[in-house]
Amino acid sequence: MILRAVFGFILGMFYIGLIAQGSRQHLVADSSSVPRNTIYLEVLGAGGLGSLNYERIFLDKSRFMAGARIGVGSIHFTDFTRRFNPDLLFPAGVFLCYGKRIKAELAGGTTITSIVYPDPEDLKPARRSEIHGWAAIGMRYQRSANGLLLRLAYTPIIEFGVWRHWAGASIGYAF
């Protein structure tokens, strides 16, 4: 059930990206705009201990840009019985940036989690899915041509109404 919801959400994000790409010709300020797509690895952050993310910029005006991101991450790859049964996290959100090469970034979104816990009745592994929020404020370095992306941010996780202090660092490739 949760995998269907995640799959539908991811398809929806790509659909929004395609629509934004079609209207992008009217939004781009000049030909020296930043690359529209980025793939990056994030340590800590909204995707748990590590995540692989895709980012799409759909608004690029002078020093201001906005976009959306989706990803998949994990906290553990084995469950409490030491069998391969990863805890999965699916972060998704939107971001706003301001600056030239070094940009201030403000972001927020949701993370769908699928975590393995012991079943209270028989103590066998059971998967529980939940939705949590996240926010981010930080800095990013991104060239105006294809190439390196570096990010560093404070990324608190909002879990059951409680703010958990967290941070993240990313490295990736923009194209």
C-alpha positions as CSV (number, residue, x, y, z in Angstrom):
1,M,0.0,0.0,0.0
2,I,2.7,2.5,1.0
3,L,4.8,1.6,-2.0
4,R,1.9,2.4,-4.3
5,A,1.6,5.8,-2.6
6,V,5.3,6.4,-3.0
7,F,5.3,5.3,-6.6
8,G,2.3,7.6,-7.3
9,F,4.0,10.5,-5.6
10,I,7.2,10.0,-7.6
11,L,5.3,9.8,-10.8
12,G,3.5,13.0,-9.9
13,M,6.8,14.8,-9.2
14,F,8.1,13.8,-12.6
15,Y,4.9,14.9,-14.2
16,I,5.2,18.3,-12.5
17,G,8.8,18.5,-13.7
18,L,7.7,17.8,-17.3
19,I,5.1,20.5,-17.1
20,A,7.6,23.0,-15.6
21,Q,10.1,22.1,-18.3
22,G,7.6,23.0,-21.0
23,S,6.9,26.4,-19.5
24,R,10.6,27.0,-18.6
25,Q,11.3,29.0,-21.7
26,H,9.3,31.9,-20.3
27,L,11.0,31.7,-16.8
28,V,14.7,31.6,-17.7
29,A,16.4,34.9,-17.3
30,D,19.4,34.3,-19.4
31,S,21.5,31.6,-21.1
32,S,23.9,31.5,-18.2
33,S,21.4,29.9,-15.9
34,V,22.3,27.0,-13.7
35,P,21.8,23.4,-14.9
36,R,18.2,22.2,-14.4
37,N,18.9,18.6,-13.1
38,T,21.0,17.4,-10.2
39,I,21.8,14.0,-8.8
40,Y,23.4,14.0,-5.4
41,L,24.3,11.9,-2.4
42,E,23.3,13.3,0.9
43,V,24.9,12.3,4.2
44,L,22.4,12.7,7.1
45,G,19.6,15.1,6.0
46,A,16.0,14.4,5.2
47,G,16.8,10.9,3.9
48,G,18.2,9.4,7.0
49,L,21.9,8.4,7.4
50,G,22.4,8.5,3.6
51,S,20.3,9.1,0.5
52,L,20.4,9.4,-3.2
53,N,18.4,12.3,-4.6
54,Y,17.2,13.9,-7.8
55,E,16.5,17.6,-8.0
56,R,14.8,19.6,-10.7
57,I,15.0,23.4,-11.0
58,F,11.8,24.8,-12.5
59,L,12.3,28.5,-11.9
60,D,15.6,30.4,-12.6
61,K,15.4,34.2,-12.5
62,S,18.6,36.1,-12.1
63,R,19.9,35.2,-8.6
64,F,16.7,33.4,-7.5
65,M,15.8,29.8,-8.2
66,A,13.2,27.3,-7.1
67,G,12.9,23.6,-7.5
68,A,11.7,20.2,-6.2
69,R,13.6,17.1,-5.0
70,I,12.8,13.5,-4.5
71,G,15.1,10.7,-3.1
72,V,15.5,7.4,-1.4
73,G,17.5,6.8,1.7
74,S,18.0,4.4,4.6
75,I,18.8,4.2,8.3
76,H,19.6,0.5,8.5
77,F,20.0,-2.2,5.9
78,T,19.4,-5.1,8.2
79,D,16.6,-5.6,10.7
80,F,16.9,-6.6,14.3
81,T,17.3,-10.3,13.3
82,R,20.4,-9.4,11.2
83,R,18.6,-10.2,7.9
84,F,18.6,-7.8,4.9
85,N,15.5,-5.8,5.4
86,P,16.3,-2.1,4.9
87,D,14.5,0.7,6.6
88,L,13.5,2.9,3.7
89,L,13.0,6.7,3.6
90,F,11.6,8.7,0.7
91,P,12.2,12.4,1.1
92,A,10.4,14.9,-1.2
93,G,10.1,18.6,-1.0
94,V,10.6,22.0,-2.6
95,F,13.5,24.5,-2.2
96,L,14.2,28.2,-2.8
97,C,17.7,29.6,-3.4
98,Y,19.2,33.1,-3.7
99,G,22.7,34.0,-4.8
100,K,25.2,33.5,-7.6
101,R,27.6,30.6,-7.2
102,I,27.2,30.3,-3.4
103,K,23.5,30.4,-2.7
104,A,21.4,30.6,0.5
105,E,18.9,27.8,0.5
106,L,15.5,27.4,2.3
107,A,13.6,24.1,1.8
108,G,10.9,22.0,3.3
109,G,9.0,18.8,2.6
110,T,7.9,15.4,3.8
111,T,9.6,12.0,4.2
112,I,7.7,8.8,3.9
113,T,9.3,6.2,6.1
114,S,9.0,2.4,6.0
115,I,10.7,1.1,9.1
116,V,11.0,-2.5,10.5
117,Y,10.0,-3.0,14.1
118,P,9.3,-6.2,16.1
119,D,5.7,-7.2,16.0
120,P,4.2,-6.9,19.5
121,E,2.4,-10.2,19.2
122,D,5.0,-12.6,17.8
123,L,8.2,-10.5,17.8
124,K,8.8,-11.1,14.1
125,P,9.9,-8.3,11.9
126,A,6.9,-6.1,10.9
127,R,7.1,-3.0,8.7
128,R,5.4,0.3,9.7
129,S,5.0,3.3,7.4
130,E,4.7,6.9,8.6
131,I,5.0,10.4,7.2
132,H,7.2,13.0,8.8
133,G,8.1,16.6,7.9
134,W,11.5,18.3,7.4
135,A,12.9,21.7,6.9
136,A,16.3,22.9,5.8
137,I,18.2,26.1,5.9
138,G,21.8,26.2,4.5
139,M,24.2,27.1,1.8
140,R,25.0,25.5,-1.6
141,Y,27.7,25.9,-4.1
142,Q,26.6,25.3,-7.7
143,R,28.4,26.3,-10.9
144,S,26.5,28.0,-13.7
145,A,27.7,25.2,-16.0
146,N,27.4,21.5,-15.6
147,G,29.4,20.1,-12.7
148,L,29.8,20.0,-9.0
149,L,27.1,20.7,-6.4
150,L,28.0,21.0,-2.7
151,R,25.4,21.6,0.0
152,L,25.5,22.0,3.8
153,A,22.3,22.6,5.8
154,Y,20.6,22.4,9.2
155,T,17.7,20.0,8.5
156,P,15.4,19.5,11.5
157,I,13.1,16.5,11.3
158,I,9.5,17.0,12.5
159,E,8.5,13.6,13.9
160,F,5.1,13.3,15.5
161,G,5.1,17.1,16.3
162,V,8.6,17.0,17.9
163,W,11.5,18.9,16.3
164,R,14.6,16.7,16.1
165,H,17.8,18.7,15.4
166,W,19.7,17.2,12.4
167,A,22.1,18.4,9.7
168,G,23.0,17.3,6.2
169,A,25.8,17.5,3.7
170,S,25.5,16.7,0.0
171,I,27.8,16.2,-3.0
172,G,26.5,15.7,-6.5
173,Y,26.6,16.5,-10.2
174,A,24.4,19.1,-11.9
175,F,23.6,18.7,-15.6
